[in-house]
């Protein structure tokens, strides 16, 4: 299987990847906004089909790695690693002028995947606990 990497993604492709990961479907206008505000986007394609994606947002001091997804039927082929190596090269370029703190959230069974790129499992004494909140229109969980 020949995998190519691009930096474009449609809202429909975004939703297909999110749903393949078991995540919620999003409104197209919100996806367009999120992609436009992404500083880095890589999309793995098998032919024309988007089979993986990863993106980064940053403010110059900190960065957030988001939406690292590979469709289940394409996992184990090095696609996620290839996307992450490209993403890490982008982050290393950002760090040239003094470093950048990079954050991400992951499922417990994916921790080892990110450790191979130098990410540290949290909480640790040095970094403190990682925290998150999902804010919804009807209530906060």
C-alpha positions in Angstrom: 0.0 0.0 0.0 1.4 3.4 -1.0 0.8 6.1 1.6 1.3 9.7 0.7 1.2 12.7 3.1 -0.6 16.0 2.4 -1.7 19.0 4.4 -5.3 19.3 3.3 -8.4 17.7 4.8 -12.1 18.3 4.2 -14.7 18.4 7.0 -16.1 15.1 5.7 -12.7 13.4 5.9 -12.1 14.9 9.4 -15.4 13.4 10.6 -14.7 10.1 9.0 -11.3 9.9 10.9 -12.9 11.0 14.1 -15.7 8.4 13.8 -13.1 5.7 13.0 -11.4 6.6 16.3 -14.8 6.4 18.1 -14.9 10.2 18.6 -17.9 12.5 18.0 -18.9 13.9 14.7 -18.4 17.7 14.5 -20.1 20.5 12.5 -18.4 21.3 9.2 -18.1 25.0 10.1 -16.3 24.2 13.4 -14.0 21.8 11.6 -13.1 24.4 9.0 -12.3 26.9 11.8 -10.2 24.3 13.7 -8.2 23.4 10.6 -7.7 27.0 9.6 -6.3 27.7 13.1 -4.0 24.7 13.0 -0.3 25.6 12.6 0.6 22.1 11.4 -1.5 19.5 9.7 -0.4 16.2 8.2 -2.8 13.8 6.5 -2.0 10.2 5.5 -3.7 9.1 2.3 -4.1 5.6 0.8 -4.9 6.7 -2.8 -7.4 9.5 -2.3 -8.7 8.2 1.1 -7.7 10.0 4.2 -6.5 7.2 6.6 -4.7 9.3 9.2 -4.1 12.8 10.5 -2.2 14.7 13.1 -2.2 18.4 13.9 -0.6 21.0 16.1 -1.7 24.4 17.4 0.8 26.7 19.2 1.3 30.2 20.5 5.1 30.4 20.3 5.6 29.3 23.9 3.4 26.2 24.1 2.0 23.8 21.6 -0.8 21.3 21.7 -0.7 18.1 19.7 -4.2 17.1 18.6 -6.2 14.6 16.5 -3.5 12.0 16.1 -5.6 9.3 14.4 -5.0 6.4 12.1 -8.0 4.3 10.9 -7.9 0.9 12.7 -7.5 -1.0 9.5 -4.3 1.0 8.7 -2.7 0.8 12.1 0.5 -1.1 12.6 2.0 0.0 9.2 4.1 2.9 10.5 1.6 5.6 9.5 1.2 7.1 12.9 5.0 7.1 13.4 5.6 8.8 10.1 3.1 11.5 10.9 4.6 12.0 14.4 8.2 12.2 13.1 7.0 15.0 10.7 5.2 16.7 13.5 8.2 16.4 15.8 10.4 18.0 13.1 8.0 20.9 12.9 8.1 21.3 16.7 11.9 21.1 16.8 12.0 23.9 14.3 9.8 26.0 16.5 12.1 25.3 19.5 15.1 26.9 17.8 14.7 30.1 19.7 14.6 28.8 23.2 12.3 25.8 23.3 8.6 25.2 23.4 6.5 23.2 25.9 4.4 20.6 24.0 1.2 19.1 25.5 -1.1 16.3 24.4 -3.8 14.1 25.8 -4.0 10.4 25.1 -5.8 7.3 26.0 -4.0 5.1 28.6 -3.2 2.4 26.0 -1.5 4.9 23.7 1.0 6.3 26.2 3.8 4.0 25.0 3.3 5.3 21.4 4.1 8.9 22.5 6.9 7.9 24.9 9.0 6.8 21.9 9.0 10.5 20.7 10.2 11.7 24.1 6.8 12.6 25.7 6.6 12.0 29.5 3.7 10.3 31.1 1.9 12.6 33.6 1.4 13.2 36.4 5.0 13.4 37.5 6.5 15.3 40.4 8.3 17.7 38.0 5.3 18.5 35.8 2.3 18.1 38.0 -1.0 16.5 37.0 -2.5 16.7 33.6 -6.1 18.0 33.7 -8.9 18.4 31.2 -12.5 19.3 31.0 -15.1 18.8 28.3 -17.4 21.7 28.2 -20.7 21.1 26.5 -23.6 23.5 25.8 -26.0 21.7 28.1 -23.7 20.9 31.0 -20.1 20.6 32.1 -18.7 17.1 32.7 
